């Protein structure tokens, strides 16, 4: 890690040359920002998403340093096959970035359809569980890192999106569990965004200068994968700035 200092700011550059990063949800706003950050730092990135990288819905562009794997990460067979293919293609996995996820508001619990419960737990928690389960044997070999995405709202209950909050609380607990089970081998941490400046959020809400850019969150995720965070595992790191 190299540092360049001027009178006002310190910038940090990460060097992940010869490392392989798996990024789920790579075609979304945060996922594509994470892919870009790790490619820029020299990593080989295995970008994974249920969305085709060539789809108009993808925010990720095909580029050098990125291998794309289209798969449904709620399907265990697909996840297992994808991780095996990544290792066949690149010989190792050093970092797993669990970005796949979605937000839905909703109704009071008594009015919530079970299909919404199932969808949110599948997309937000099951993908993280399955990706971690099938990447861990490789990460244990490389003494790598997992960084997942929880949420500030997962710290407490709230009206209107209780199922979403519950999924993100569960991501935090599973992160702590993986960290505890892999002490001294694989580090597991999560970040907790509030409101990110994404196209979807701009459609749903009035934009605010306080929103956090996905690239800023990506840099925190780089830090958590780096040697600078070698004593950090089981942490839930706020990345909401003033949002």
Secondary structure as a PSIPRED ss2 file (coil, helix, strand):
# PSIPRED VFORMAT (PSIPRED V4.0)

   1 X C   1.000  0.000  0.000
   2 X E   0.000  0.000  1.000
   3 X E   0.000  0.000  1.000
   4 X E   0.000  0.000  1.000
   5 X E   0.000  0.000  1.000
   6 X C   1.000  0.000  0.000
   7 X C   1.000  0.000  0.000
   8 X C   1.000  0.000  0.000
   9 X C   1.000  0.000  0.000
  10 X E   0.000  0.000  1.000
  11 X E   0.000  0.000  1.000
  12 X E   0.000  0.000  1.000
  13 X E   0.000  0.000  1.000
  14 X C   1.000  0.000  0.000
  15 X C   1.000  0.000  0.000
  16 X C   1.000  0.000  0.000
  17 X C   1.000  0.000  0.000
  18 X C   1.000  0.000  0.000
  19 X C   1.000  0.000  0.000
  20 X E   0.000  0.000  1.000
  21 X E   0.000  0.000  1.000
  22 X E   0.000  0.000  1.000
  23 X E   0.000  0.000  1.000
  24 X C   1.000  0.000  0.000
  25 X C   1.000  0.000  0.000
  26 X C   1.000  0.000  0.000
  27 X C   1.000  0.000  0.000
  28 X C   1.000  0.000  0.000
  29 X H   0.000  1.000  0.000
  30 X H   0.000  1.000  0.000
  31 X H   0.000  1.000  0.000
  32 X H   0.000  1.000  0.000
  33 X H   0.000  1.000  0.000
  34 X H   0.000  1.000  0.000
  35 X H   0.000  1.000  0.000
  36 X H   0.000  1.000  0.000
  37 X H   0.000  1.000  0.000
  38 X H   0.000  1.000  0.000
  39 X H   0.000  1.000  0.000
  40 X H   0.000  1.000  0.000
  41 X C   1.000  0.000  0.000
  42 X C   1.000  0.000  0.000
  43 X C   1.000  0.000  0.000
  44 X E   0.000  0.000  1.000
  45 X E   0.000  0.000  1.000
  46 X E   0.000  0.000  1.000
  47 X E   0.000  0.000  1.000
  48 X E   0.000  0.000  1.000
  49 X E   0.000  0.000  1.000
  50 X C   1.000  0.000  0.000
  51 X C   1.000  0.000  0.000
  52 X C   1.000  0.000  0.000
  53 X C   1.000  0.000  0.000
  54 X C   1.000  0.000  0.000
  55 X C   1.000  0.000  0.000
  56 X C   1.000  0.000  0.000
  57 X C   1.000  0.000  0.000
  58 X C   1.000  0.000  0.000
  59 X C   1.000  0.000  0.000
  60 X C   1.000  0.000  0.000
  61 X C   1.000  0.000  0.000
  62 X C   1.000  0.000  0.000
  63 X C   1.000  0.000  0.000
  64 X C   1.000  0.000  0.000
  65 X C   1.000  0.000  0.000
  66 X E   0.000  0.000  1.000
  67 X E   0.000  0.000  1.000
  68 X E   0.000  0.000  1.000
  69 X E   0.000  0.000  1.000
  70 X E   0.000  0.000  1.000
  71 X C   1.000  0.000  0.000
  72 X C   1.000  0.000  0.000
  73 X C   1.000  0.000  0.000
  74 X C   1.000  0.000  0.000
  75 X C   1.000  0.000  0.000
  76 X H   0.000  1.000  0.000
  77 X H   0.000  1.000  0.000
  78 X H   0.000  1.000  0.000
  79 X H   0.000  1.000  0.000
  80 X H   0.000  1.000  0.000
  81 X H   0.000  1.000  0.000
  82 X H   0.000  1.000  0.000
  83 X H   0.000  1.000  0.000
  84 X H   0.000  1.000  0.000
  85 X H   0.000  1.000  0.000
  86 X H   0.000  1.000  0.000
  87 X H   0.000  1.000  0.000
  88 X H   0.000  1.000  0.000
  89 X H   0.000  1.000  0.000
  90 X H   0.000  1.000  0.000
  91 X C   1.000  0.000  0.000
  92 X C   1.000  0.000  0.000
  93 X C   1.000  0.000  0.000
  94 X C   1.000  0.000  0.000
  95 X E   0.000  0.000  1.000
  96 X E   0.000  0.000  1.000
  97 X E   0.000  0.000  1.000
  98 X E   0.000  0.000  1.000
  99 X C   1.000  0.000  0.000
 100 X C   1.000  0.000  0.000
 101 X C   1.000  0.000  0.000
 102 X C   1.000  0.000  0.000
 103 X C   1.000  0.000  0.000
 104 X C   1.000  0.000  0.000
 105 X C   1.000  0.000  0.000
 106 X C   1.000  0.000  0.000
 107 X C   1.000  0.000  0.000
 108 X C   1.000  0.000  0.000
 109 X H   0.000  1.000  0.000
 110 X H   0.000  1.000  0.000
 111 X H   0.000  1.000  0.000
 112 X C   1.000  0.000  0.000
 113 X C   1.000  0.000  0.000
 114 X H   0.000  1.000  0.000
 115 X H   0.000  1.000  0.000
 116 X H   0.000  1.000  0.000
 117 X H   0.000  1.000  0.000
 118 X H   0.000  1.000  0.000
 119 X H   0.000  1.000  0.000
 120 X H   0.000  1.000  0.000
 121 X H   0.000  1.000  0.000
 122 X H   0.000  1.000  0.000
 123 X H   0.000  1.000  0.000
 124 X H   0.000  1.000  0.000
 125 X H   0.000  1.000  0.000
 126 X H   0.000  1.000  0.000
 127 X H   0.000  1.000  0.000
 128 X H   0.000  1.000  0.000
 129 X H   0.000  1.000  0.000
 130 X H   0.000  1.000  0.000
 131 X H   0.000  1.000  0.000
 132 X H   0.000  1.000  0.000
 133 X H   0.000  1.000  0.000
 134 X H   0.000  1.000  0.000
 135 X H   0.000  1.000  0.000
 136 X H   0.000  1.000  0.000
 137 X H   0.000  1.000  0.000
 138 X H   0.000  1.000  0.000
 139 X H   0.000  1.000  0.000
 140 X H   0.000  1.000  0.000
 141 X H   0.000  1.000  0.000
 142 X H   0.000  1.000  0.000
 143 X C   1.000  0.000  0.000
 144 X C   1.000  0.000  0.000
 145 X E   0.000  0.000  1.000
 146 X E   0.000  0.000  1.000
 147 X E   0.000  0.000  1.000
 148 X E   0.000  0.000  1.000
 149 X E   0.000  0.000  1.000
 150 X E   0.000  0.000  1.000
 151 X E   0.000  0.000  1.000
 152 X H   0.000  1.000  0.000
 153 X H   0.000  1.000  0.000
 154 X H   0.000  1.000  0.000
 155 X H   0.000  1.000  0.000
 156 X C   1.000  0.000  0.000
 157 X C   1.000  0.000  0.000
 158 X C   1.000  0.000  0.000
 159 X C   1.000  0.000  0.000
 160 X C   1.000  0.000  0.000
 161 X C   1.000  0.000  0.000
 162 X H   0.000  1.000  0.000
 163 X H   0.000  1.000  0.000
 164 X H   0.000  1.000  0.000
 165 X H   0.000  1.000  0.000
 166 X H   0.000  1.000  0.000
 167 X H   0.000  1.000  0.000
 168 X H   0.000  1.000  0.000
 169 X H   0.000  1.000  0.000
 170 X H   0.000  1.000  0.000
 171 X H   0.000  1.000  0.000
 172 X H   0.000  1.000  0.000
 173 X H   0.000  1.000  0.000
 174 X H   0.000  1.000  0.000
 175 X H   0.000  1.000  0.000
 176 X H   0.000  1.000  0.000
 177 X H   0.000  1.000  0.000
 178 X H   0.000  1.000  0.000
 179 X H   0.000  1.000  0.000
 180 X H   0.000  1.000  0.000
 181 X H   0.000  1.000  0.000
 182 X C   1.000  0.000  0.000
 183 X C   1.000  0.000  0.000
 184 X C   1.000  0.000  0.000
 185 X C   1.000  0.000  0.000
 186 X C   1.000  0.000  0.000
 187 X E   0.000  0.000  1.000
 188 X E   0.000  0.000  1.000
 189 X E   0.000  0.000  1.000
 190 X E   0.000  0.000  1.000
 191 X E   0.000  0.000  1.000
 192 X E   0.000  0.000  1.000
 193 X E   0.000  0.000  1.000
 194 X C   1.000  0.000  0.000
 195 X C   1.000  0.000  0.000
 196 X E   0.000  0.000  1.000
 197 X C   1.000  0.000  0.000
 198 X C   1.000  0.000  0.000
 199 X H   0.000  1.000  0.000
 200 X H   0.000  1.000  0.000
 201 X H   0.000  1.000  0.000
 202 X H   0.000  1.000  0.000
 203 X H   0.000  1.000  0.000
 204 X H   0.000  1.000  0.000
 205 X C   1.000  0.000  0.000
 206 X C   1.000  0.000  0.000
 207 X C   1.000  0.000  0.000
 208 X C   1.000  0.000  0.000
 209 X C   1.000  0.000  0.000
 210 X C   1.000  0.000  0.000
 211 X C   1.000  0.000  0.000
 212 X E   0.000  0.000  1.000
 213 X C   1.000  0.000  0.000
 214 X H   0.000  1.000  0.000
 215 X H   0.000  1.000  0.000
 216 X H   0.000  1.000  0.000
 217 X H   0.000  1.000  0.000
 218 X H   0.000  1.000  0.000
 219 X H   0.000  1.000  0.000
 220 X H   0.000  1.000  0.000
 221 X H   0.000  1.000  0.000
 222 X H   0.000  1.000  0.000
 223 X H   0.000  1.000  0.000
 224 X H   0.000  1.000  0.000
 225 X H   0.000  1.000  0.000
 226 X C   1.000  0.000  0.000
 227 X H   0.000  1.000  0.000
 228 X H   0.000  1.000  0.000
 229 X H   0.000  1.000  0.000
 230 X C   1.000  0.000  0.000
 231 X C   1.000  0.000  0.000
 232 X C   1.000  0.000  0.000
 233 X C   1.000  0.000  0.000
 234 X C   1.000  0.000  0.000
 235 X C   1.000  0.000  0.000
 236 X E   0.000  0.000  1.000
 237 X E   0.000  0.000  1.000
 238 X E   0.000  0.000  1.000
 239 X C   1.000  0.000  0.000
 240 X C   1.000  0.000  0.000
 241 X C   1.000  0.000  0.000
 242 X C   1.000  0.000  0.000
 243 X C   1.000  0.000  0.000
